[in-house]
Amino acid sequence: MAIPDADTISSRVGNVQARIRRAEIRYGRPPGSVALLAVSKGHGPEAIRAAFAAGLTRFGESYVQEALGKCAALTDLPLEWAFIGPIQSNKTRDIATHFQWVHSVDRLKIARRLNEQRPAAGPPLAICLQVNVSREPTKSGLDLDALEAVAAEVYGLPRLRLRGLMAIPAPDPDPAQQRRAFRALRRAFESLNRAGMGLDTLSMGMTDDLEAAVAEGATVVRVGTGLFGPRR
Ligand SMILES: *Cc1c(COP(=O)(O)O)cnc(C)c1O
């Protein structure tokens, strides 16, 4: 795990928040309409404590084992945890139990398991479907063609609440290309909402392309490196 430095993390939190606020203004988004999910994979509990002290409460993790250790070490803080990584069937119970959000659901089978395993005592698990907007054959994510049918099924699962869509487009240094990929996700989101799904979450944009994502309607950006520095 990388060694955190609370002052460094605090100033990076300020920098990333300022980038988001500037992008909101530049692209005519209401102030505060874009939330920051801090991606803490590869960094230890002390880095998360420093980010919390700087005002962040929403954290994203990509590896179940790594995340469970951190959840256990941080139960004294009022944090909201999002799972954002690839999901194996044998990990769904841990995810359904310990997370409030999952951004990376890309198969109906996984959605059904999360629905069955979500503890009855708590609220439904908030779900984003991951979409492969760049149409890369090796990337995870639903094809746009398959999205509507899967969304309709997930919408009907009682222990899940379908909140929106997520994408990780192929990295591209060209802001116009970045926007094109994010626009494809926004259009899919709008189309599901025309079908009455009431989605409120568009999870797109990371450290290197968050401005393009805000321009295209992101409601949450997922930032790791920009907050915590390079991962191991
Ligand atoms: C690691 C990761 C991020 C954060 O990426 P950075 O470039 O470090 O900001 C965002 N989303 C997902 C799904 C990730 O796996």
The ligand as a Tripos MOL2 file, in Angstrom:
@<TRIPOS>MOLECULE
LIG
   15    15     1     0     0
SMALL
NO_CHARGES

@<TRIPOS>ATOM
      1 C1         -9.1880    2.7990  -10.8790 C.3       1 LIG1
      2 C2        -10.5080    3.2510  -11.3680 C.ar      1 LIG1
      3 C3        -10.8520    4.6050  -11.3930 C.ar      1 LIG1
      4 C4         -9.9040    5.7190  -11.0170 C.3       1 LIG1
      5 O1         -8.9600    5.9290  -12.0100 O.3       1 LIG1
      6 P1         -7.9120    7.1470  -11.9120 P.3       1 LIG1
      7 O2         -7.4090    7.2820  -13.2910 O.co2     1 LIG1
      8 O3         -6.8720    6.7400  -10.9270 O.co2     1 LIG1
      9 O4         -8.6640    8.3530  -11.4610 O.co2     1 LIG1
     10 C5        -12.1350    4.9420  -11.8070 C.ar      1 LIG1
     11 N1        -13.0260    4.0060  -12.1580 N.ar      1 LIG1
     12 C6        -12.7400    2.6930  -12.1360 C.ar      1 LIG1
     13 C7        -13.7800    1.6990  -12.5430 C.3       1 LIG1
     14 C8        -11.4710    2.2790  -11.7500 C.ar      1 LIG1
     15 O5        -11.1900    0.9610  -11.7580 O.3       1 LIG1
@<TRIPOS>BOND
     1     1     2 1
     2     2     3 ar
     3     2    14 ar
     4     3     4 1
     5     3    10 ar
     6     4     5 1
     7     5     6 1
     8     6     7 2
     9     6     8 1
    10     6     9 1
    11    10    11 ar
    12    11    12 ar
    13    12    13 1
    14    12    14 ar
    15    14    15 1
@<TRIPOS>SUBSTRUCTURE
     1 LIG1         1 GROUP 0 **** ****
